[in-house]
Amino acid sequence: MTHLELATDHGAVVQLQALDACPLAIRGLTVSYGEKPAVFSIDATVEQGSMTAIIGPNGAGKSTMLKAALGVIKPLAGTVTVYGKPLDTQRHRIAYVPQRASIDWDFPTRVIDVVLMGLYRDLGLLGRIGRKERDLAADCLDRVGMHDFADRQIGQLSGGQQQRVFLARALAQQADLYLLDEPFAGVDAATEKAIIDVLKTLKAQGKTVVAVHHDLSTVTEYFDRVFLINVRKVAEGPVENTFTSENLQQAYGGRLATTQIDDLSLTAI
Amino acid sequence: MSGEEFVPLSLTPILIGVFTAVACALPGNFLVLRKQALIGDAISHVVLPGIVVAFLVTGSLAAWPMMIGAALAAVVAVILIEAIRRLGRIETGAAMGVVFTSMFAAGVLLLERSDTSTVHLDVEHALMGNLESLIWLDAYGWGSVLDPIALAGLPPELPRIFVTMLGVIAFTWLFWRPLKISTFDEGFAQGLGIRTGALGMALVIVSAIAAVAAFDAVGSIIVIAMFICPPAAARLMTNRLERQVGWSVVFAVLSAILGYVLAGYGPGWLGGDNAVSAAGMIAAVSGLILALATMFGPCRSRTGAPIEA
């Protein structure tokens, strides 16, 4: 499958090359929670080694798209391939960081136990957690600067610390593709810096990162590709020629004032 | 108290109480953490029509028809709850309320209208259990525990609840990791490929089996205390799930033994002459333990608790 012609929802025909090499390929994805579709006929191609931001207004289906790509939500239609193969055969290559707010942080468990959850696919039902696994978990906590918090109950952490623990758990999955749902939502500046450093290190190691992102002002600084969505796909491509005021206007409609867009350091206006 | 009196009259009820309490407390931990604690209540109510119908069909109170009838009723109820929730877009609590009350009422009506005078099945038994009557008449003392002839006369409820407890323990042990991960973070669990829907359903079915097996001991109303009180009290004792489950088992055993002993001998110590309901006393003791844990448990305030340096 080196040359494949697909009609996008805009009716344009695009040529996709080497689909089987790409970490995440979504075709014709439609998800609905009720009568109205949350995402409609989305095509997305995530490039190997890229850092992609999924951006769009509230309710645009950003998280839904990510969850459907992971099989957390069953789509009405569409296919998801991961490194050219069906999702279910490739789960070991994907790490997922859900939204922090979706969790009951009162749950009786320690930081280190949460990180060890990332090793479930290796351990299986009854595999024993040995020194090797503990060392790996401790190392992952170290990489997000949370080493000293290993024995804390998770409810005692600040929001930023909780987010770092989630990232450490994703690191413990030792995946190739990292999917993050609003990793910077409600975290302090130090945590934001720690997280972006870890993500950039992952990219430098040849891993692929996709994150739902809210803060338009940091898109050009953090990411090299963007995917704009508002139920339908608006645009997808390198930040330089895709993160434009025109596309933003189209994705956000009237909800983003022109002055706000002007304030963003857009590379191509 | 001598073995001659204790073994035939008190040993089997106490053991049945303990096994019941443990079988309910183990899944109770996950139900409480999933904020589904009332599912235990719903199950214990909805099994009643199943048990009555099983009796009407077979004409006996043998273990297996009763278990099967009750389990079928529980499964019907779970499906009804899901159907009402999904098709009617009604929140889970309301859907459960509708289903379990209706089915319980149907069970009570069936029970009143049918002739159950030949067996020990009446409304009081259904509501409060029958722990005191599960005695071991063939026993003559501690020696009977090793005597095959006496053992053959054990009340059939004892092996039944023992096997149920073993099954519950096996389920909890085998699926510990996915249960823990999916209870904590369902989205992440699904991302790992854990089938959280099936696992959640399995947890409810295991709880249903425990509730049905508990029917003899504590009836269909008080059993909810066995699902909720020990795990809820245990949560206040520790911040680790592994230890919470351990504490919940300790509390379950403690309430069963203390409850039975207090019900049987407490009124006598106070100068009264009649024993009170053992199931009621077990539930009261487990409620008391929860109250004490609420007041003195070391992990009462968790979120925002002062962080020791």
Chai-1 contact restraints between the chains, C-beta under 6 A:
chainA,res_idxA,chainB,res_idxB,connection_type,confidence,min_distance_angstrom,max_distance_angstrom,comment,restraint_id
A,L70,B,G191,contact,1.0,0.0,6.0,A-B,restraint_1
A,V72,B,G187,contact,1.0,0.0,6.0,A-B,restraint_2
A,V72,B,Q190,contact,1.0,0.0,6.0,A-B,restraint_3
A,V72,B,G191,contact,1.0,0.0,6.0,A-B,restraint_4
A,R91,B,G193,contact,1.0,0.0,6.0,A-B,restraint_5
A,Y96,B,F188,contact,1.0,0.0,6.0,A-B,restraint_6
A,Y96,B,G191,contact,1.0,0.0,6.0,A-B,restraint_7
A,P98,B,G187,contact,1.0,0.0,6.0,A-B,restraint_8
A,P98,B,F188,contact,1.0,0.0,6.0,A-B,restraint_9
A,I103,B,D185,contact,1.0,0.0,6.0,A-B,restraint_10
A,D106,B,R302,contact,1.0,0.0,6.0,A-B,restraint_11
A,D106,B,T303,contact,1.0,0.0,6.0,A-B,restraint_12
A,F107,B,F184,contact,1.0,0.0,6.0,A-B,restraint_13
A,P108,B,N239,contact,1.0,0.0,6.0,A-B,restraint_14
A,P108,B,R240,contact,1.0,0.0,6.0,A-B,restraint_15
A,P108,B,L241,contact,1.0,0.0,6.0,A-B,restraint_16
A,P108,B,Q244,contact,1.0,0.0,6.0,A-B,restraint_17
A,T109,B,L241,contact,1.0,0.0,6.0,A-B,restraint_18
A,M117,B,I181,contact,1.0,0.0,6.0,A-B,restraint_19
A,Y120,B,L192,contact,1.0,0.0,6.0,A-B,restraint_20
A,R121,B,L192,contact,1.0,0.0,6.0,A-B,restraint_21
A,Q153,B,N239,contact,1.0,0.0,6.0,A-B,restraint_22
A,G155,B,R302,contact,1.0,0.0,6.0,A-B,restraint_23
A,G155,B,T303,contact,1.0,0.0,6.0,A-B,restraint_24
A,Q156,B,A305,contact,1.0,0.0,6.0,A-B,restraint_25
A,Q156,B,I307,contact,1.0,0.0,6.0,A-B,restraint_26
